[in-house]
Structures are given as C-alpha cells and as structure tokens.
Amino acid sequence: MGSIERIKNVARRVAKWRAAGHQIVVVPSAMSGETNRLIGLARELQEQPDPRELDMIAATGEQVSVGLLAMALKAIGVDARSYAGWQVPVRTDSSYTKARISSIDDQRIRADLDAGRVVIVAGFQGVDDAGNITTLGRGGSDTSAVAVAAALNAAECLIYTDVDGVYTTDPRVVPEARRLSVISFEEMLEMASLGSKVLQIRSVEFAGKYRVPTRVLSSLTDPLIALDEEMKSGTLITFEEDEKMESAVVSGIAFSRDEAKITVLAVPDKPGIAYSILGPVAAANIDVDMIVQNQSVAGTTDFSFTVHRNEFQKALDVLNGQVLPAVGGREVVADNKVCKVSIVGIGMRSHVGVASLMFKTLSEEGINIQMISTSEIKTSVIVDDKYMELAVRALHKAFGLDQAA
Amino acid sequence: MGSIERIKNVARRVAKWRAAGHQIVVVPSAMSGETNRLIGLARELQEQPDPRELDMIAATGEQVSVGLLAMALKAIGVDARSYAGWQVPVRTDSSYTKARISSIDDQRIRADLDAGRVVIVAGFQGVDDAGNITTLGRGGSDTSAVAVAAALNAAECLIYTDVDGVYTTDPRVVPEARRLSVISFEEMLEMASLGSKVLQIRSVEFAGKYRVPTRVLSSLTDPLIALDEEMKSGTLITFEEDEKMESAVVSGIAFSRDEAKITVLAVPDKPGIAYSILGPVAAANIDVDMIVQNQSVAGTTDFSFTVHRNEFQKALDVLNGQVLPAVGGREVVADNKVCKVSIVGIGMRSHVGVASLMFKTLSEEGINIQMISTSEIKTSVIVDDKYMELAVRALHKAFGLDQAA
C-alpha cells in the first residue's frame, strides 16, 4: 500500500467484494518506503542490525497498515478488525528476518468473519514459539496472504500488485509480450525462481504446497471496476492442466542480470570434490544457483557455478582463501558480466526439441552459451550479459509468444 | 527519545549505570513526532479514528524505539533485549487510548536481568485480556516506567525528561524559580494535577500507590556525566516527610491557562440540583474540575464550575440544550478567558493563614478572585487570565520561594 489515497482505494475494492457476498480477509503490506525507512534507522545504529531487534522494528510497518486499513473500511461503513501476526497467531520458526510460517490459527479470523467483519491480518510477520516477533523477509506479505488463504481453505487468493498479471516476458524488454490469463503452478514457480519479479518464490511454493488457487491482479485499476471485469484481468495460477495450456510448449521467457559465474580450473576429479568446493561457499551463507562439472581430462576437471552478483566478491574470497589451497586446483576464473535467460513451459514435458530450438535461436544471433541447466519444464542458459535483451527478444519470437494464444 | 543521536545518548547513559553494577530496565517513549505522525495518518482516514485501531497504530512508535535502543546498546557492547507491551506482558483493561495497567508479569524481565541483559520495555502500551493492543494515553511512557519499577520492586525509578526536575514554579514565568531537590509524593500529585507538566498525573498516582521512589532527571545533560553528579541533579519524589520539607509552608506555585468557567444563574436550590446540572455534562464525557455553589438567595442559587478550555463549547451546548430546559435556571454565563493559579505545600497542613496570605497577595495586586477551591495541601483560585503571570510572580515572592531553602 502506498499513500493514504491508496489505502482508501484498497478499502473501496474490499467493500466491493464484500457487497458481492464474499467473506474477505485482507493481508496488506507496509506503506511504500516504510520498511526501507525502518531498516535505514536500524543501520544508523548497527551496521549489521541485530536480527531479533530488526524484526521488532520492521514488523511495525505492516502493523500500521492494518490499523489504517481497518479505519478506512469503517469510514465507508464496513465493519473490520485488524490483527498483528502474533494476535492471529501466525506461528513461525525463529529465523529472524527470513522466518518460515509453521501454522496459522484460524479461530479468531473465522469468528470475526462469522460476525460479518472484514478481517485484516498484518503480512510479512509472525511470532515464534517463545513469543518473539519474526518477519518473513522481502515479499513476505505475498507469502502471508497465501498462507492465510490456505489456513482458511479460501476459494481464491487474490494478490494485488503493481503489475496486472504474469507476462510471457518482461514487456519493458519485449513490447510484444502478452499477459497470460492462466499459468500452471509449476511454471509460475520456475518463473519466480528465474527472475520474474511478479511474485516472491516462497509465496508460490506455499500456494503449491496447499494448492491455493492464486490470482495476480493489478492494484492500479479503478477500485470500482465491475467484479467480472476485474476477474477477467490478471493471471490465475492454477493446479489443473487443461488442454489450452498443453498446446503452448513454452509459456514464458525469464531472465536475470543478477548473475556471476565462477570456475575453478583443473581440480582433481575425485569423489567429494563438489562438496570440497561448495561446502565452504554454503558455510559462508552464499546461495549457489547453477552448477556444471565438465568432463574429466587427464584426471582433472573444471568446476563452474553461478552465484548472485552481490555475493560475487565474497564467493571469490572463499574460493581463493580456503578452497584452492585445500583442493589444489589451478586457478579460479570468474565473470560477473553474465546473465541467465530461461524458457519455461509445462508443455516441454511432452514436446521434444524445445531445448534445441532455444540453442539454434541463440546460435543464429551469434550468442555464445556459457552454461546450460535444465529441469523438466525449463531450460536456462548463461550468456554474456550484453546479449540479454537480444536473447530474450529472439526467443520470445522463436517460440511464438508474440502471437495471440 | 528524539533522533538517532539521542537514542545513542540514552544507550551511553544506560551503559554507564550498568557499568556501576546496576540491573537496568529501560522504558523508552516513541521518537519525537512519531506519535503525532501516526495519529495524523489515522485522522486522514477517520475524523474520529476507531480507538482499537488507533492503539494498533500508535503502539508501533514505542515498538520501534525499543528495537532501536537495543541495537544502540549492542553496538556499544551491552547485551540487551527489547519487549513490546504484550510480550512482557503488561496487562491493561480494554479502555483503548486511555487504558489502565492492571498487572505486569516480571518473569521474562527478571530472567533477562539475571542473564546480565539490559531489558527494554515499550512504554505507553499494553495488552488486554482478549489480546488486543491498548495504549495508556499521552504521557503513558512515564506511567509504564513507574509501573515496571513497582512490579520489579526497583530501588528507584529514574524519569528522564526535557526538564531537569521539579521547580517552585515555571522558570519561564518566574526567572527566580528554584529547582526542588526533594518533593513529597502528595505535593507532586497536586502539582501534576494543577498544570505542572513535568510528570503525567497517572504516573505520579502509580508511584504513590506502590510507593516507588521516583526521580525526575534531565535527558539533556551529558550522558557521561559522573553518576554522583547526575544523582545530585533532578528532583526526588519521596514518601518520607523529613524536617526540611515541613519547614517550607508552600513548595510550589502551579498554574494552568486551559480553563473555562461556566455559571448557571438562578437555578432552584433543591436537593439533586448539582447532579441535574453535572450529570449531563459527565455523560457528554466532559471532565469538570472546580465546582462552586453559592449561598442560596430567595430559593435560587448560582452554580459554577470549570472545564478544560477545549471542552468549553461542548459543555455550553449541553447546558443550553439539555440542562437549562430541564432544571429551569435563568441563564448560562461563561468565560473562557480565565486561568487557575494554585499554591501547593505539605506544610499547609500544620500552618494557619496560608490561604489568607494568598488572598492578601492577590488583592494587593488588584487581582479579583472568581472562584476558590481548597484541599489539605493546596489552594487554587480562578482569576482573569490576563493576570496569570502577575499572580504567579507575586505569590512566588510572597511565599519566599525565590529564597534558597
């Protein structure tokens, strides 16, 4: 939620849904800029703010939102009641700043719904078993919303965001990108993990785990737009694979520039080498994404992996400082000017030649592929990041995504 | 607490007390301006914000403060842990925006103190039996501090504020005003209720109820000042009446310009008339302060009382709209250009002629007294508010308050 005016618009939209006979639970995020303001205050006191205390502070952003939204609803005659995470309670583990929801008690929420109230639950936050306030990390409000929907067995979870749905790719890169009216959960999961910023991956995982039908809608439309028109917009994340979906081989192109590639050259090719290299990296709390180990040549192999660009230098330090002396490779070569481009589609399961078309398309554009990683429904490549937009546009066209479905 | 710099100063001061071997619980207020900012947001949505939701929002100000102070302490090597009111818990009744503390659980606090931590408890807030967040109203942080001190049976409650103690009167009105090093609890209670803004009256009541030795100190001194020097500053509110205190007949002059006087002329002088007049006023949630009923003349009497100037118009509406038609008085006359000036002193108990000296002093200055109200240790008068400063200065001198004790 942004300004007071946006809070009023949320209230109008909620009132519209309620007037249509629905029971509504709303999970607002903090007002825009608020979370950053709070973290900024913390950083003025501690370079690495204490995680428990940071959560104590950060959780207040959503607590303010829920109270304000309740007021906005009451101001237009809709009875409403707000709850902080601990009041529901939304129980989490104790991993401050990135806690995971373990359970949500639906008793208070149901009692209020039955009493005819709109219930407003603070997103992004919970409480651990010892009664400490926790937060779920960035994008946690989406996860909270899906988790509350799951706990209540809701008919649908509507996620209002600043885009109006999931696109075949980012329209800022490919103007011909089309909005998908439906996407499968598995595809959405890949899109989220591959750099599409529509939904936080953890909220998609949650939707999948509890099979919550989730719809991405725009928060920027007129809040008083007719309900059926509102439902026709956006993208529904579904768990049923219908024919229409299978007809599309590839649903979308995802990409991310937050990549860096690291290769340890000529390490001894023996059992346990992967762990010897990646163990210290994981111990330094660095997430590794793609991993490729090349064919052994003369008893040594080249071992490559990618990390988030922000953790590039940290990873290099670990490799040069700890790994290389221990495993005895020749040297570490690295490149933080790479990007990841991925094609995603549930249809890849039953169609052959999808990856080939991707490689052919990139080849025809003269784009060298540095690493490849595949799963059942996606193929990702690492290429020089100067080719990113070109690669995305070429693939979008090659897979016919610019054609109406 | 004001800015980040002030939070750092609080941390330095706390560290100093702890280094001297004390166990410390800190009850910070919100950062300056924060509570007003939050209430402002609420008012943009509802002219009369829903009290439950207002407390939900307002309580976040102190929640941010406690987290930030914990970080500031950790940053200088002092282990600390913060708690929101509900985490302690600080239990209150359900009177949103003006809740009263019913109990404070000392278990978590004591466990942390025993573990060598500084404990930081959010002031101004609590939780009711149903788990709703409540706030204590303006100045509630002082009350929280005293209540926590009482629950822990603390050696002393130190209230750091933007003045360095309790003065014989407001130094802005009388430059000769002197700081009192000691004041009795009863005198402090009268001073607080009569307009001295050093401490909120409810915090003084709490200190009295649980006999918590409470010291008012300046938050603006150098935080690293020597401890014994710091203790020599400020004012101690004590429960022991020593000789020195009895020697002073009057300890201070309090005053308030927030007054308005209302008189109902020629009401029938019959039993129940006071209730007929003040009942509807109380029902409209208007606090009445002084009440005077004059001698009956020919079966009618004039009935006067004072209200807070902010509630003047509301009170007039009640009287003209409801009371006058019902009780049949002649008319309502009113004046919101009055002030209250009071002398306060525990020595008044055992000294005669104190009120007379007050009346004589005002008479010599040509100040007409409109209403008089007395208690065991104070005498208050209502006078035209243009005489306020003159009355305070004359009384300050007449009772020898400008002389060193």
Interface residues (C-beta under 8 A of the other chain):
Chain A: I4 I7 K8 L38 L41 A42 E44 L45 Q46 P49 D50 R52 E53 L54 M56 I57 A59 T60 Q63 V64 V66 G67 L68 A70 M71 A72 K74 A75 R81 S82 A84 W86 Q87 G131 N132 I133
Chain B: I4 I7 K8 L38 L41 A42 E44 L45 Q46 P49 D50 R52 E53 L54 M56 I57 A59 T60 Q63 V64 V66 G67 L68 A70 M71 A72 K74 A75 R81 S82 A84 W86 Q87 G131 N132 I133
